Amino acid sequence: MAISEPTGAGAGSHSIQHAIISADDHMDMMALPPDLWHERLPRSLRARAPEVVEREGSLVWVIEEQVVGPSGRKPGHLLQTIELGYRPGRPETRLEDMERDGVYAQVIYGPVRGLPIADVELRTACLAVYNDWAADFSRSAPDRFVVLAMLPAHDPIAAVAELERCAEQGHRGALVSPFESDYALFGPGWDRFWDAAEAADCVLHFHLGRGHHGLQPTPGSWQLPACVATSAMQLDETLAALLLSGVLERRPGLRAVLGESGLGWLPYMLERLDHEHEKYGERMLDHCPAIRPSEIFRNQVLVTYQEEATGTELLDRIGVDRVMWASDYPHGDSTWPESIAAIEGSSLGRRSPEDIRRIIYSNAAELYGIRGPKEAGMGPREGPP
């Protein structure tokens, strides 16, 4: 498939002539094949599988008798100017939407809130089914799709088993949720998990999605935008644990990504962690990092962001090589289908060409081993890949 010029609202005169990688897009429940789990789960579990049913004239996903969201078309729900429906869940139509946006490749996270299944046996099996399907999806266009595996987080043995199985399938990264285990992920029982991730060269991802206490994302309420505005900072505890617990320091080959974390809060957090590391160092009896937390961050952690003026003005304090741009397709606050215009119109557009290239292409290409259009023999736009 040739890489064409953008044909959507982001098309026209622009200065970005090389490939663009969006490092945080999504595969929501809405877009998944309705028969996904009924087709692939073991027969003994199919009666309890997530399923699509019709309720009040709409198709919805039901899990353990609870409606968890729409399937396909949601009446009145438009993203920009077209109804996406199942398009993100079909490789050929997803590629069409990427072409329209001028995006070459995507790193694709699963449903933001995971699979809300209480029964751990069923949830583990459903995650495995999703991961098999995701591996097939990535293989359909391996230079353009990096669909992340989703790991169970209730038990380190289950997490290791699924991580190793997914690594054998060719997954280039995996998502694990600290919100499922009350931060037990960073306890000593999870050492085998972190060891397995480093051994498999699997990039581990943490994404916003839960972590609120007093707020609830209630449609039609002020609480919904309040949750959206604060959700990125729910990863503060995850970052602090990664940098202080020794999880990363003891495994220098392990890399972590904070998905949709945003940027503006990071300089303060890194400064504060360095400060507390110095103040409490002698009293940290279980583990005290030998180097500053900010150094561990700059060696092993990357972050993604969408549109953020404050954060891009602070790039030098975060590290240009630590940041990856994202469109957040197909969510309602995505820059799709005007991503090129959004990049050029932001403060990022005032950075040097090399800084822009690193943030919108090179950092992600190097992390995930994505071949550029020229390397893939796909007829790129003029300019470097």
Secondary structure as the mmCIF struct_conf table of DSSP 4:
data_model
#
loop_
_struct_conf.conf_type_id
_struct_conf.id
_struct_conf.beg_label_comp_id
_struct_conf.beg_label_asym_id
_struct_conf.beg_label_seq_id
_struct_conf.end_label_comp_id
_struct_conf.end_label_asym_id
_struct_conf.end_label_seq_id
HELX_LH_PP_P HELX_LH_PP_P1 SER A 4 PRO A 6
BEND BEND1 GLY A 8 GLY A 8
TURN_TY1_P TURN_TY1_P1 ALA A 9 GLY A 10
BEND BEND2 GLY A 12 SER A 13
BEND BEND3 SER A 15 SER A 15
BEND BEND4 HIS A 18 HIS A 18
STRN STRN1 ILE A 21 HIS A 26
HELX_RH_3T_P HELX_RH_3T_P1 MET A 29 ALA A 31
BEND BEND5 LEU A 32 LEU A 32
TURN_TY1_P TURN_TY1_P2 PRO A 34 ASP A 35
HELX_RH_AL_P HELX_RH_AL_P1 LEU A 36 ARG A 40
BEND BEND6 LEU A 41 LEU A 41
HELX_RH_3T_P HELX_RH_3T_P2 ARG A 43 ARG A 48
BEND BEND7 ALA A 49 ALA A 49
STRN STRN2 GLU A 51 ARG A 55
TURN_TY1_P TURN_TY1_P3 GLU A 56 GLY A 57
STRN STRN3 SER A 58 ILE A 63
TURN_TY1_P TURN_TY1_P4 GLU A 64 GLU A 65
STRN STRN4 GLN A 66 PRO A 70
BEND BEND8 GLY A 72 GLY A 72
TURN_TY1_P TURN_TY1_P5 PRO A 75 GLY A 76
STRN STRN5 LEU A 79 LEU A 79
TURN_TY1_P TURN_TY1_P6 GLN A 80 THR A 81
STRN STRN6 ILE A 82 ILE A 82
TURN_TY1_P TURN_TY1_P7 GLY A 85 TYR A 86
HELX_RH_3T_P HELX_RH_3T_P3 ARG A 87 GLY A 89
BEND BEND9 ARG A 90 ARG A 90
HELX_RH_AL_P HELX_RH_AL_P2 PRO A 91 ASP A 101
TURN_TY1_P TURN_TY1_P8 GLY A 102 GLY A 102
STRN STRN7 ALA A 105 TYR A 109
TURN_TY1_P TURN_TY1_P9 VAL A 112 ARG A 113
BEND BEND10 ALA A 118 ALA A 118
HELX_RH_AL_P HELX_RH_AL_P3 VAL A 120 SER A 140
BEND BEND11 ALA A 141 ALA A 141
TURN_TY1_P TURN_TY1_P10 PRO A 142 ARG A 144
STRN STRN8 PHE A 145 VAL A 147
HELX_LH_PP_P HELX_LH_PP_P2 LEU A 148 LEU A 148
STRN STRN9 ALA A 149 MET A 150
BEND BEND12 HIS A 154 HIS A 154
HELX_RH_AL_P HELX_RH_AL_P4 PRO A 156 GLN A 169
TURN_TY1_P TURN_TY1_P11 GLY A 170 GLY A 170
STRN STRN10 GLY A 173 LEU A 175
HELX_RH_3T_P HELX_RH_3T_P4 PRO A 178 GLU A 180
TURN_TY1_P TURN_TY1_P12 SER A 181 TYR A 183
HELX_RH_3T_P HELX_RH_3T_P5 ALA A 184 PHE A 186
BEND BEND13 GLY A 187 GLY A 187
HELX_RH_3T_P HELX_RH_3T_P6 PRO A 188 TRP A 190
HELX_RH_AL_P HELX_RH_AL_P5 ASP A 191 ALA A 199
TURN_TY1_P TURN_TY1_P13 ALA A 200 ASP A 201
HELX_LH_PP_P HELX_LH_PP_P3 CYS A 202 CYS A 202
STRN STRN11 VAL A 203 HIS A 207
BEND BEND14 GLY A 209 GLY A 209
BEND BEND15 HIS A 213 GLY A 214
TURN_TY1_P TURN_TY1_P14 PRO A 219 GLY A 220
BEND BEND16 SER A 221 SER A 221
TURN_TY1_P TURN_TY1_P15 TRP A 222 TRP A 222
HELX_RH_AL_P HELX_RH_AL_P6 GLN A 223 SER A 231
HELX_RH_3T_P HELX_RH_3T_P7 ALA A 232 LEU A 235
HELX_RH_AL_P HELX_RH_AL_P7 ASP A 236 LEU A 244
BEND BEND17 SER A 245 GLY A 246
TURN_TY1_P TURN_TY1_P16 VAL A 247 ARG A 250
TURN_TY1_P TURN_TY1_P17 PRO A 252 GLY A 253
STRN STRN12 ALA A 256 GLY A 259
TURN_TY1_P TURN_TY1_P18 GLU A 260 GLU A 260
BEND BEND18 LEU A 263 LEU A 263
TURN_TY1_P TURN_TY1_P19 GLY A 264 TRP A 265
HELX_RH_AL_P HELX_RH_AL_P8 LEU A 266 TYR A 280
HELX_RH_3T_P HELX_RH_3T_P8 GLY A 281 ARG A 283
BEND BEND19 ASP A 286 ASP A 286
BEND BEND20 ALA A 290 ILE A 291
HELX_RH_AL_P HELX_RH_AL_P9 PRO A 293 GLN A 300
STRN STRN13 VAL A 301 TYR A 305
BEND BEND21 GLN A 306 GLU A 307
HELX_RH_AL_P HELX_RH_AL_P10 ALA A 309 GLU A 313
TURN_TY1_P TURN_TY1_P20 LEU A 314 LEU A 314
HELX_RH_AL_P HELX_RH_AL_P11 LEU A 315 ILE A 318
HELX_RH_3T_P HELX_RH_3T_P9 VAL A 320 ARG A 322
STRN STRN14 VAL A 323 TRP A 325
TURN_TY1_P TURN_TY1_P21 TYR A 329 PRO A 330
BEND BEND22 HIS A 331 HIS A 331
TURN_TY1_P TURN_TY1_P22 GLY A 332 ASP A 333
TURN_TY1_P TURN_TY1_P23 TRP A 336 PRO A 337
HELX_RH_AL_P HELX_RH_AL_P12 SER A 339 GLY A 345
BEND BEND23 SER A 346 SER A 346
HELX_RH_3T_P HELX_RH_3T_P10 SER A 347 ARG A 350
BEND BEND24 ARG A 351 ARG A 351
HELX_RH_AL_P HELX_RH_AL_P13 PRO A 353 ARG A 357
HELX_RH_PI_P HELX_RH_PI_P1 ARG A 358 SER A 362
HELX_RH_AL_P HELX_RH_AL_P14 ASN A 363 TYR A 368
TURN_TY1_P TURN_TY1_P24 GLY A 369 GLY A 369
HELX_LH_PP_P HELX_LH_PP_P4 ILE A 370 GLY A 372
TURN_TY1_P TURN_TY1_P25 PRO A 373 GLY A 377
BEND BEND25 MET A 378 MET A 378
HELX_LH_PP_P HELX_LH_PP_P5 PRO A 380 ARG A 381
BEND BEND26 GLU A 382 GLY A 383
#
